[in-house]
């Protein structure tokens, strides 16, 4: 019987790429995977006669496919499944414990940008007392809540290079719905240069094409700021 099973067994690395759990997650996203496929990624490998997915299915059969019940199993319970040793059992228990702690944790409330002052205050911890120019992005979701703050370049005392390709690549990578641009003037001068104006226009035009609008460009100094939106310079 064991020989018959082995003859039919096909290793995961022989599956179509879109069906392998790790590749499937990368190509289609985590929601596309079944519970067994996610557990298979955790345990990493199967046995001589079964794939990691097959072993994961047998783990789930212990609890009638109920993840809440699975979280209650001990290391010893999990090791009763052929193909699950101590290391794999510890990995499963650890992953389920992280899930439990996530449920208990309060969701982080992302700050919302309602005006240029909000953007300035959010950037103050990052841009205060800088000796050289830096260019930053505030990435926003559809509700104008902050998704991420990203420094995209660092230059000298009198300037820094901000590449539109890099900027929009960052925005697309984090699925931003809108952008706020910011850079500092170490001199304390709030007057936007011609290069500042030209870059802002290029980025605004690019954002329009990509449907990622540029909402503002902040020129930052330690004590005050200039907002392109407030000054009707966008």
C-alpha positions as CSV (number, residue, x, y, z in Angstrom):
1,X,0.0,0.0,0.0
2,X,2.9,2.4,0.8
3,X,4.4,1.7,-2.6
4,X,1.1,2.5,-4.3
5,X,0.8,5.8,-2.5
6,X,4.4,6.8,-3.4
7,X,3.8,6.1,-7.1
8,X,0.9,8.5,-7.1
9,X,2.5,11.2,-5.0
10,X,3.5,14.4,-6.9
11,X,5.8,16.8,-5.0
12,X,4.7,20.4,-4.7
13,X,7.6,21.6,-6.8
14,X,6.1,19.6,-9.7
15,X,2.8,21.3,-9.4
16,X,1.8,24.1,-11.8
17,X,3.4,27.3,-10.4
18,X,0.0,29.0,-9.7
19,X,-1.0,26.0,-7.6
20,X,2.0,25.9,-5.3
21,X,1.0,27.6,-2.0
22,X,3.9,30.1,-1.8
23,X,3.8,31.1,-5.5
24,X,0.0,31.2,-5.3
25,X,0.2,33.7,-2.4
26,X,2.7,35.8,-4.3
27,X,0.6,35.8,-7.5
28,X,-2.9,36.0,-6.2
29,X,-2.7,37.2,-2.6
30,X,-3.2,35.6,0.7
31,X,-7.0,35.5,0.5
32,X,-6.8,33.1,-2.5
33,X,-5.2,30.3,-0.3
34,X,-7.2,27.7,1.6
35,X,-6.5,27.1,5.3
36,X,-4.6,23.9,4.4
37,X,-2.4,25.9,1.9
38,X,-1.6,28.5,4.6
39,X,-0.7,25.8,7.1
40,X,1.4,24.1,4.4
41,X,3.5,27.2,4.0
42,X,4.1,27.2,7.8
43,X,5.2,23.6,7.9
44,X,7.3,23.9,4.8
45,X,7.5,20.2,3.8
46,X,5.5,17.0,3.8
47,X,6.6,13.4,4.1
48,X,7.9,10.8,1.6
49,X,4.4,10.0,0.5
50,X,2.5,13.2,1.1
51,X,2.9,16.9,0.2
52,X,2.8,19.6,2.8
53,X,-0.7,20.4,1.7
54,X,-1.8,16.8,2.3
55,X,-0.3,16.9,5.8
56,X,-1.9,20.2,6.5
57,X,-5.3,18.7,5.5
58,X,-4.8,15.9,8.0
59,X,-4.0,18.5,10.7
60,X,-7.3,20.2,10.0
61,X,-9.2,16.9,10.0
62,X,-8.3,16.6,13.7
63,X,-10.5,19.6,14.4
64,X,-13.1,19.3,11.7
65,X,-11.5,22.2,9.9
66,X,-12.2,24.6,12.8
67,X,-9.3,27.0,13.3
68,X,-10.5,28.0,16.7
69,X,-10.3,24.3,17.8
70,X,-6.9,24.0,16.1
71,X,-5.6,26.9,18.3
72,X,-6.5,24.8,21.4
73,X,-4.4,21.8,20.4
74,X,-1.2,21.2,22.3
75,X,2.2,20.5,20.8
76,X,1.7,16.8,21.7
77,X,-1.7,16.8,20.0
78,X,-0.2,18.2,16.8
79,X,2.7,15.7,16.8
80,X,0.2,12.8,16.6
81,X,-0.2,13.7,12.9
82,X,2.3,11.9,10.7
83,X,4.7,14.5,9.2
84,X,4.3,16.9,12.1
85,X,7.4,16.9,14.4
86,X,8.1,19.2,17.3
87,X,9.5,22.1,15.1
88,X,6.5,22.1,12.8
89,X,4.1,21.9,15.8
90,X,5.8,24.8,17.4
91,X,5.5,26.8,14.2
92,X,1.8,26.2,13.9
93,X,1.1,27.0,17.6
94,X,3.2,30.2,17.3
95,X,1.3,31.4,14.2
96,X,-2.1,30.7,15.9
97,X,-1.0,32.6,19.0
98,X,0.0,35.6,16.9
99,X,-3.5,35.5,15.4
100,X,-5.1,35.4,18.8
101,X,-3.0,38.4,20.0
102,X,-3.9,40.3,16.9
103,X,-7.6,39.9,17.7
104,X,-7.0,41.3,21.2
105,X,-4.9,44.3,20.0
106,X,-6.6,47.6,19.4
107,X,-6.5,48.6,15.7
108,X,-4.2,51.5,15.1
109,X,-6.1,54.6,14.2
110,X,-4.3,56.3,11.3
111,X,-4.0,60.0,11.6
112,X,-6.1,62.0,9.1
113,X,-4.9,65.0,7.1
114,X,-7.5,67.7,7.1
115,X,-5.3,70.7,6.4
116,X,-1.7,71.7,5.6
117,X,-0.9,72.2,9.4
118,X,-1.8,68.5,9.9
119,X,0.8,67.5,7.3
120,X,3.4,69.8,8.8
121,X,2.9,68.4,12.3
122,X,3.0,64.8,11.1
123,X,6.4,65.4,9.5
124,X,8.0,67.5,12.3
125,X,9.5,64.5,14.1
126,X,11.2,63.4,10.9
127,X,12.3,66.8,9.4
128,X,13.1,68.9,12.3
129,X,16.7,70.2,12.7
130,X,17.9,68.7,9.4
131,X,21.2,70.1,8.1
132,X,20.6,68.9,4.5
133,X,17.5,68.8,2.2
134,X,15.3,65.7,2.2
135,X,12.3,64.9,0.2
136,X,9.4,63.1,1.9
137,X,6.0,61.7,0.9
138,X,2.9,61.3,2.9
139,X,0.9,58.5,1.4
140,X,-2.9,58.7,2.0
141,X,-5.9,56.4,1.6
142,X,-9.2,57.5,0.2
143,X,-10.2,59.0,3.6
144,X,-7.0,61.1,3.7
145,X,-5.7,58.9,6.5
146,X,-1.9,58.4,6.6
147,X,-0.8,55.1,5.1
148,X,2.9,55.7,5.4
149,X,5.5,58.4,5.6
150,X,8.5,57.8,3.3
151,X,11.8,59.6,2.7
152,X,12.6,59.3,-1.0
153,X,15.8,61.3,-1.2
154,X,18.5,63.1,0.7
155,X,20.7,65.8,-0.7
156,X,22.9,68.7,0.2
157,X,22.4,72.0,1.9
158,X,21.0,73.6,-1.3
159,X,19.0,70.8,-2.9
160,X,18.0,67.2,-3.3
161,X,16.8,65.2,-6.3
162,X,13.3,63.8,-6.3
163,X,12.7,61.3,-9.1
164,X,9.1,61.1,-10.2
165,X,9.5,57.5,-11.2
166,X,10.7,56.6,-7.7
167,X,7.9,58.6,-6.1
168,X,5.1,57.0,-8.0
169,X,6.6,53.6,-7.7
170,X,6.5,54.0,-3.9
171,X,2.9,55.3,-4.1
172,X,1.8,52.3,-6.2
173,X,3.7,49.8,-4.1
174,X,1.7,51.0,-1.0
175,X,-1.5,51.4,-2.9
176,X,-1.8,55.1,-2.0
177,X,-4.9,56.9,-3.1
178,X,-3.3,60.4,-2.8
179,X,0.0,62.1,-2.1
180,X,1.4,65.0,-0.1
181,X,4.9,66.1,-1.1
182,X,7.3,67.7,1.3
183,X,10.9,68.9,1.4
184,X,12.8,71.1,3.8
185,X,14.8,74.3,3.3
186,X,17.7,74.2,5.8
187,X,18.2,77.9,5.1
188,X,14.8,78.8,6.6
189,X,13.7,80.4,3.3
190,X,10.1,79.5,2.5
191,X,10.1,80.9,-1.1
192,X,9.7,78.0,-3.6
193,X,12.3,77.9,-6.2
194,X,11.6,77.5,-9.9
195,X,12.8,73.9,-9.7
196,X,10.3,73.4,-6.8
197,X,7.4,74.7,-8.9
198,X,8.4,72.7,-12.0
199,X,8.7,69.4,-10.0
200,X,5.4,70.0,-8.3
201,X,3.7,70.5,-11.7
202,X,5.3,67.3,-13.1
203,X,4.2,65.3,-10.1
204,X,0.7,66.7,-10.2
205,X,0.4,65.9,-13.9
206,X,1.8,62.4,-13.3
207,X,-0.6,61.8,-10.4
208,X,-3.5,62.9,-12.5
209,X,-2.7,60.2,-15.1
210,X,-2.2,57.5,-12.5
211,X,-5.3,58.6,-10.5
212,X,-3.1,59.3,-7.5
213,X,-3.7,63.1,-6.9
214,X,-1.0,65.3,-5.4
215,X,-2.9,67.2,-2.7
216,X,-0.2,69.5,-1.5
217,X,3.5,70.2,-1.5
218,X,4.9,71.4,1.9
219,X,8.1,73.4,2.1
220,X,9.3,72.7,5.7
221,X,11.4,74.8,8.0
222,X,11.9,74.3,11.7
223,X,9.5,77.0,12.7
224,X,7.1,77.5,9.8
225,X,6.0,76.1,6.5
226,X,4.6,77.0,3.1
227,X,1.8,75.0,1.5
228,X,1.5,75.0,-2.3
229,X,-2.3,74.3,-1.9
230,X,-2.9,77.1,0.6
231,X,-1.0,79.5,-1.7
232,X,-2.8,78.3,-4.8
233,X,0.4,77.2,-6.4
234,X,-0.7,73.7,-7.3
